[in-house]
Structures are given as structure tokens and as C-alpha cells.
Amino acid sequence: MIPAEFELLHEQTKKIDILDETGWFINKFENSDRFHFDYVYDDLETAKTNMSVKKGYALLYIPRPTASVPSSAVIYSEKQASIDLKGYIRNVMAKEVESQKLGAEILKEIRKVNPEYKSIGNDSLSKEALISEEILKNIKTNITLTAIQMGEEGKEEESFTEVSMGVGMFAEHPDLFLYLSVWCTGDARCD
């Protein structure tokens, strides 16, 4: 059985600590039946140690970006982080970054039309009235999430849940590999 799928069989709420150096994602991750998020305010090494001591599932570290917009994070865990957790983290982060970018792009468009414009908080212009193809292109965000598996004696190693699942799937179903090999080399083309 594939490790991530095996976890689904033994479902319990996983505790994830979040160390957000940007401040952008405070209270953006919602607790659910599957995940409970706690924000921590330690340095990274202390947060990793505390996560291990508390037997938490993972630590999400969002570093202060070198550029103005956060676009990456690292998830530390003793086991491989599940695909659904990684997907949820990417989605939450992308949504918040895109929301912030959208606000900035709209303000830029307003200032093009009215250079003396000063926001007072209750603007009558709707976001929909100002959104253009160019703005939508400018706000598109790709979040890079690196998974680090913490092993014995503090050894850290990058983990690839998706690759492990693929290997596990072929190991469990070798006939699938054979079928795909024949299919790809037969009349059907695998370009």
C-alpha cells in the first residue's frame, strides 16, 4: 500500500505548526477534521525541535522573502507530508498572495487614471470594474513548497511524496507497468 494512502486509513487530526516570518498568512489556514494549525513564534531551529518533542505532524516554515512577495515555503516532518496537506498549503498561500497582488494592481490602475487618488477605505469602484487581462496575468502565482523529512540524529532530507506514490503504485501493481510499457511501444504513441 502507498504510504500516503495508508495514512488515510488511520485518519486522525494532524497538528501542523506554522512559523510565518512574513505575517501574510496569519489566520489564513483553517482548521478541519484532518488538520489543526498552530502558529509559533520561535526561531526555525527551536520550532523544529519543539515540533519533534510535541510529536506534531509537521512544521510549515514560510521564510521572509528576498523579493517583496512570498512565493515559497518549506514543510518539515518526520514522515512524508501528505499530498492533500501540500496541496492545501499551496492553495491557501497562492490565494492570499494573489489577493494581495490584485489589490496592488487595482490601486496601480486607479492611479493611472487619477494620479492624485488617495484610498480612504470605502471606495465606490468595484474590483470587477478594474480587472483586466493584464492584471490577471500579473497576479498569477506559483507557490514552491519543499518537503523536508527529518530523520534520526537531526538528518534532513528532501522528500518527494508524489514520486513515492508513483513507485509504490507500480510496486503494488506490476501488471500496470507492463500494460503501460506495451501500450507505449505498441500502436499507441506516448509522445
N, C-alpha and C positions, 0 to 999 in steps of 0.2 A: 504494500500500500504506500502511496506517496505521502511524505511527512506532513505537508500542509493539509491534505485531505484527512489524515489520521487525526490531526488536531480538531477538525470539525466534529468528529465523533465524540470527543470528550470536551464538549463545549462548556466553558465557564468564562466569566468576565475576566479579561486580561487587563492588567494595570500597566498603563504607559505613563512614564514621567515625561514632561516636556520642559526642556531648557531652551527658551526663546530669547536670544540675545537681541533680536530686532524689536520686539514688543508688538509686532504687527499681528501676531496670531493668538494673543491673549484672549481666552474665552471663545475662540473660533472652533475648537474641536469639541463636538458634543458627545457626552457620554451615552452609551447604549447598552443593550444586553450583552454585547460582545466586548466592548472596550470601555474602560474608565480612564479618563485623562486627569493627571495632577500636574500642576505647574510647579517647577522647582527653581530656586534662585541661587544655586551654588555655582562654583566653577565646574568645568566639564569633568575633571578627574574625580572630584567629590561626588558629583551627580552619578557617574558611572559606578563608583564604589557603593553608594547608597542604594542604587537600583539592584545591584547584586545581593547586598545584605538583606534588603526587603523582599527578595525573591520576586521582583517585578518582572513583567514580561519583556519590557523594552524601555529604552530611553530615546526620545526623539530630540536631537540636537539641531537647532536652527541657528547657525552662526550669523554674526553681524556681517553683512555683505561688503565686499570691497567696492562694488558699484552701489548705486543708490537703491536698487530693488533686490530683495532676497529672491533667489531662484534655485537654491539648493538646501538640502538638509541631510543629516546622517541619522540612521536609526541603529542603535546599539542593542544587541540582545544576546542572551546565552544560547538560544535556539534560533533557527531561521525565522525571520519575521514573515508572517503570513502575507500572501498576495493581497487579500482583501484589506488588511491594515495598510500596506504600502499604497494601494490604490486610493484608499480613503484619505491618507495623508496628502498625496499628490493633488487630489481633487480639492481639498479644503485650502491648501496653500495656493493653488492656481486661481481659485475663485477669489480669494482675498487680494492677491497681487493684481489680478485683472480688474477688480473693483477699484483699487487704488489708482491704477493706471488710467482707468476710464474717467475717474474724477479729474485727474490731472489733464487728460486730453480735452475734456469738455471745457475746462477752465481756459485752456490754451485757445480753443476755438472761439470762446466768448471774447477773449482779449484781442483776438484778431479783428473781430467786428467792432468792438468797443474797447480801445486801449486804456481808457480811464476806468474800466469796470472794477469795482471792489465788491467782493462777496459779502453779503450780510446774513447769510444763513437761510433765508426764506426766498430763494429765487423763484420767480414765476416760470422760468424756462424749464421745460422737462428734459430729462436726459435723452429721451427718444427723439426729440426735435433736433438734437445736435449730433446724433450719432451718424457717422458716415462710414463708407468702406475703409477709408484711410485710418480712421480711429480704430475700427475693429481689427485691422491688420496690426496696428501699433500696440494693442493691448494683449494680443495673443501671447500666452505664457507657457513655457515648458519647465516644469519643476524636475530637477535632478535629485533623486533620492538614492543615496548609497547605503547599503545594508552591511553592517559590520557585526560579525559573530564573535562574541567574547568567549575565549576558551580558557583552559586551565592555565594557571600561573600568569594571568593577565595577557595572554597572547590574543591578538586581534587579527581577524582575517575577514576580508570582504566575502560576503555570501551572495549567492545567486539563486533565490528561491525558484524562479521560473525555469532555470536550467535544470535544477534538481528534479523539478516536477516532470520535465520532459524526459530526462534519463530514467526516472522512476516509472514513467508510463511505458516506455519501451522495455524496461527490465521486467515489468509485470506482464506485459503483453508482447512477447517477441514476435508473435504472428503478425502484429500490426506493422512492425518494422519490415518484415518480409513482404507483406502486402504492398507497402509504400515503395519498397525497392523495385518490385516487379512492375508496379504501376508506373513509376518514373522512368523505367528503362524500356517499357513496352511501347504500345501505340500512343499512349497519352504522353504529353510533354510536360516536364517540370522546369519551365523557364522562369 
